[in-house]
């Protein structure tokens, strides 16, 4: 009979957790990322909310000092509370604006657009420290750069693009199949070409848009055909898979590929051979497949429109290109890039123009921005590029009323604040890039509200001071009537 072994007390260990990945995995710090300011060379690219309170204002003793007249001496404060980061206006003259609406206090959400004076920021709920190295002129402070990679790419951007390229460099020289996720216009094909160029594969880069081809042509385009295989097949044709031998096959909008073609593509990936239409013997191929899609392929699999086994083969490496609205800090570097490409590297863009770009959602992303810059260059006729040179779709969006005001923050013990004048905060500020010419009555009303402050009037109307003076002259308005 076995003896009972005395039980020894052993402390219970913790359950091993799954690691997290990405730039914000090791940096939970929230903060503001600079989108644009005329003083961007003097301002930090990112402001981290490390302490319970972060002060913002014109004076140098603020945590974020913005030395411009439009900013009050002690303009606003950010409080880190248990429920998030609260931005609280401290009774500033020109107010604090979140997503186009003036607010006394608002709990910030990821991607919120914050305007203090003439400076615009994007709120990042974590990972803000990585942005400090990237300047709005496109330069990078090497000592502060969070990543190190040698990959070259036509993609233009700062921190998020750099982090993306660092991941790509690690797999570019492998034979792993890749899936690139991203909305229309984000640069999926540019990234695919980057992967090909960095792979050092000797063959060509072959691209096909699966969404642009009729279902009955995808097979012949991909796999080729033999002479006589069907009516009109007067000679043998190599498909794009065969044409990409020793190189990269880029399948754009892979989620739109018909199921029958998906089955044949799966065979190519598994067997490394292709069977042209009408052929009896397969041909060996050596291709690296890179796919792109704006769809959620898991949902397509669940709906029966995409093969799960093909997805497993294609998704050996997966990467997502963020939309432009999630990286608005890249707007100015992109504008500079497109101005140079348009032959106008010396062109000057106005503050209202940049504010207009920052406020627009860019549903078609970088491709739409490039078109907007091209149009602005053409319309500006060699003069400063202003908000009036933006496309009508952007101008229409900017005419819409600002977002609804955020909930008023309850004062906390750490930040005592006086009750602001109700009349001053009752009306939301007009969008900073308001378009068109105000009537005399409208201009007089704005002048009265700002007590004759020309700079403040210009900011509300999205115009430079000189334009406001032109309107004063047109309507024979004496500015002194509204001052004092």
Residue pairs with C-beta under 8 A, 6 or more apart in sequence:
19 25
22 127
22 163
23 127
23 130
23 146
23 159
23 160
23 163
24 126
24 127
27 126
27 127
27 128
27 129
27 130
28 126
28 127
29 48
29 49
29 50
29 126
29 127
29 128
29 129
30 48
30 49
30 80
30 85
30 108
30 123
30 124
30 125
30 126
30 128
31 46
31 47
31 48
31 49
31 123
31 124
31 128
31 129
32 46
32 47
32 49
32 64
32 114
32 121
32 122
32 123
32 124
32 128
33 45
33 46
33 121
33 122
33 123
33 124
33 128
33 131
33 329
34 40
34 43
34 44
34 45
34 46
34 47
34 119
34 120
34 121
34 136
34 329
35 113
35 120
35 121
35 122
35 328
35 329
35 331
35 332
35 358
36 119
36 120
36 136
36 331
36 332
36 351
36 354
36 355
36 357
36 358
37 43
37 66
37 68
37 118
37 119
37 120
38 68
38 118
38 351
39 66
39 67
39 68
39 119
40 135
40 136
40 137
40 332
41 135
41 137
42 67
43 66
43 119
44 64
44 132
45 131
45 132
45 133
45 134
45 135
45 136
45 329
46 124
46 128
46 129
46 130
46 131
46 132
47 54
47 63
47 64
47 121
47 128
48 128
48 129
49 78
49 80
49 85
49 128
51 63
51 80
52 79
52 80
52 414
53 77
53 78
53 79
53 80
53 414
53 415
54 63
54 64
54 77
54 78
55 62
55 63
55 64
55 74
55 76
55 77
56 62
56 63
56 64
56 66
56 71
56 75
56 76
56 77
56 78
56 116
57 64
57 65
57 66
57 71
57 72
57 73
57 74
57 75
57 76
57 90
58 65
58 66
58 67
58 68
58 69
58 71
58 72
58 73
58 75
59 65
59 73
59 74
60 67
62 74
62 75
66 75
66 116
66 117
66 119
68 117
68 118
68 119
69 117
69 455
70 94
70 117
70 118
70 455
70 456
70 459
71 92
71 94
71 116
71 117
71 119
72 90
72 91
72 92
72 93
72 94
74 90
75 89
75 90
75 92
75 96
75 116
75 117
76 87
76 88
76 89
76 90
76 92
76 96
76 116
77 87
77 88
77 90
77 415
78 85
78 86
78 87
78 88
78 108
79 85
79 86
79 88
79 409
79 412
79 414
79 415
81 412
83 107
84 107
84 108
84 109
84 125
85 107
85 108
85 123
85 125
86 105
86 106
86 107
86 108
86 409
87 96
87 98
87 103
87 105
87 106
87 107
87 108
87 114
87 409
88 104
88 105
88 409
88 411
88 415
88 417
89 95
89 96
89 103
89 104
89 105
89 420
89 425
90 417
91 417
91 418
91 420
93 456
94 117
94 456
94 459
95 102
95 103
95 424
95 425
95 429
96 102
96 103
96 104
96 114
96 115
96 116
97 103
97 114
97 115
97 116
97 402
97 429
97 432
98 106
98 108
98 112
98 113
98 114
98 115
98 403
98 406
99 112
99 113
99 402
99 403
100 113
100 359
100 402
100 403
100 428
100 431
100 432
101 402
101 403
101 404
101 405
101 406
101 428
101 429
102 402
102 405
102 425
102 427
102 428
102 429
103 405
103 406
103 408
104 408
104 409
104 420
104 425
105 406
105 407
105 408
105 409
105 410
106 112
106 406
106 407
106 409
107 406
107 407
107 409
108 114
108 123
108 125
109 123
109 125
110 123
110 124
110 125
111 122
111 123
111 325
111 326
112 122
112 123
113 120
113 121
113 122
113 123
113 328
113 358
113 359
114 120
114 121
114 122
114 123
115 121
115 355
115 432
118 351
118 459
120 354
120 355
120 358
122 328
122 329
124 131
129 146
130 146
130 159
130 163
131 158
131 159
131 329
132 141
132 144
133 140
133 141
133 142
133 143
133 144
133 145
133 146
133 159
134 140
134 141
134 158
134 159
134 162
134 329
135 141
136 329
136 332
136 333
137 332
137 333
137 336
138 156
138 333
138 336
138 337
140 158
140 162
145 162
146 159
146 162
146 163
147 162
147 163
147 165
147 166
148 166
149 162
149 165
149 166
149 169
150 169
151 165
151 166
151 168
151 169
151 172
151 194
151 198
152 194
152 197
152 198
153 161
153 165
153 190
153 191
153 194
154 187
154 190
154 193
154 194
155 161
155 164
155 165
155 187
155 190
155 191
155 194
155 321
156 330
156 333
156 334
156 337
156 366
157 327
157 330
157 333
157 334
158 327
158 329
158 330
158 333
159 329
160 322
160 326
160 327
160 330
161 327
161 330
164 191
164 319
164 321
165 194
167 319
168 191
168 194
168 195
168 198
168 319
169 198
171 178
171 195
171 317
172 194
172 195
172 198
172 199
173 198
173 199
173 200
175 288
176 316
176 317
177 269
177 288
177 289
177 290
177 291
177 313
177 314
177 315
177 316
177 317
178 192
178 195
178 289
178 290
178 291
178 314
178 316
178 317
178 318
178 319
179 254
179 290
179 291
179 292
179 293
179 297
179 314
179 315
179 317
179 318
179 319
180 188
180 191
180 192
180 290
180 291
180 292
180 293
180 318
180 319
180 320
180 321
181 292
181 293
181 294
181 318
181 319
181 320
181 321
182 188
182 292
182 294
182 320
182 321
182 322
182 323
183 294
183 323
183 363
183 364
183 365
184 294
184 364
184 365
184 367
185 324
185 364
185 365
185 366
185 367
185 368
186 321
186 322
186 323
186 324
186 365
186 366
187 321
187 365
187 366
188 252
188 292
188 321
189 207
189 250
189 252
189 292
191 319
191 321
192 205
192 207
192 248
192 250
192 290
192 292
193 205
193 250
195 248
195 290
196 205
196 247
196 248
196 250
196 288
196 290
199 248
199 288
201 246
201 247
201 248
201 288
202 246
202 247
203 244
203 245
203 246
203 247
203 248
203 286
203 287
204 243
204 244
204 247
204 248
205 244
205 247
205 248
205 250
206 240
206 243
206 244
206 247
206 248
206 249
206 250
207 250
207 252
208 221
208 222
208 240
208 249
208 250
208 251
208 252
209 252
209 253
210 218
210 251
210 252
210 253
210 254
210 255
210 256
210 257
211 252
211 253
211 256
212 253
213 221
215 258
215 261
218 257
218 258
218 261
219 260
219 261
219 264
219 277
220 237
220 239
220 277
221 239
221 240
222 239
222 240
222 241
222 261
222 264
222 265
223 239
223 241
223 242
223 264
223 268
223 274
223 275
223 276
223 277
224 236
224 237
224 238
224 239
224 241
224 242
224 274
224 276
224 277
225 233
225 236
225 237
225 239
225 276
225 277
225 278
225 279
226 233
226 236
226 276
226 277
226 278
226 279
227 233
227 234
227 235
227 236
227 278
228 278
229 276
229 277
229 278
229 279
230 277
230 278
233 277
233 278
236 276
237 276
239 274
239 276
240 249
241 249
241 268
241 274
241 285
241 287
242 274
242 276
242 283
242 285
244 285
244 287
245 285
245 286
245 287
246 286
246 287
247 287
247 288
248 287
248 288
248 289
248 290
249 287
249 288
249 289
249 290
250 290
250 291
250 292
251 257
251 265
251 289
251 290
251 291
251 292
252 291
252 292
253 292
253 293
253 294
253 295
254 291
254 292
254 293
254 297
254 314
255 293
255 294
255 295
255 297
255 300
255 305
255 306
256 295
257 265
259 305
259 306
259 307
262 306
262 307
262 310
263 307
263 310
264 275
265 289
265 310
266 307
266 309
266 310
266 313
267 273
267 275
268 274
268 285
268 287
269 289
269 310
269 313
269 314
270 313
271 282
272 284
272 285
272 286
273 282
273 283
273 284
273 285
274 282
274 283
274 285
275 281
275 282
275 283
276 283
289 314
291 314
297 306
297 311
297 315
298 311
300 306
301 307
301 308
301 311
323 362
323 365
324 330
324 331
324 362
324 365
324 366
324 369
325 361
325 362
328 358
331 354
331 357
331 358
331 369
332 354
334 366
334 369
334 370
335 349
335 354
335 357
335 369
335 373
336 345
338 369
338 370
338 373
338 374
339 345
339 347
339 349
339 373
339 377
342 373
342 374
342 377
344 377
347 377
347 380
347 384
347 385
348 384
348 385
349 384
349 385
350 384
350 385
350 386
350 387
350 464
351 464
352 386
352 387
352 432
352 433
352 462
352 463
352 464
353 376
353 385
353 386
353 387
353 389
353 390
353 433
355 387
355 432
355 433
355 462
356 387
356 390
356 394
356 395
356 398
356 433
356 462
357 369
357 372
357 390
357 394
359 397
359 398
359 431
359 432
359 433
360 394
360 397
360 398
361 397
362 368
362 369
371 391
372 390
372 391
372 394
375 389
375 390
375 391
376 385
376 389
376 390
377 385
379 388
379 389
380 386
380 389
387 395
387 398
387 433
387 435
387 462
388 395
388 435
390 398
395 435
398 431
398 433
398 434
398 435
399 431
399 434
399 435
400 431
401 428
401 431
402 428
402 429
402 430
402 431
405 428
411 417
429 460
430 460
430 461
431 462
432 459
432 460
432 462
433 462
434 460
434 461
434 462
435 462
437 471
438 446
438 461
438 471
440 475
440 477
443 457
443 471
443 472
443 475
443 477
444 475
444 477
444 482
446 457
446 460
446 461
447 457
447 477
447 479
447 482
448 482
450 456
450 457
450 460
450 482
451 482
451 483
452 479
452 480
452 481
452 482
452 483
454 465
454 468
454 469
454 479
455 465
457 468
458 464
458 465
458 467
458 468
461 467
461 468
471 477
472 479
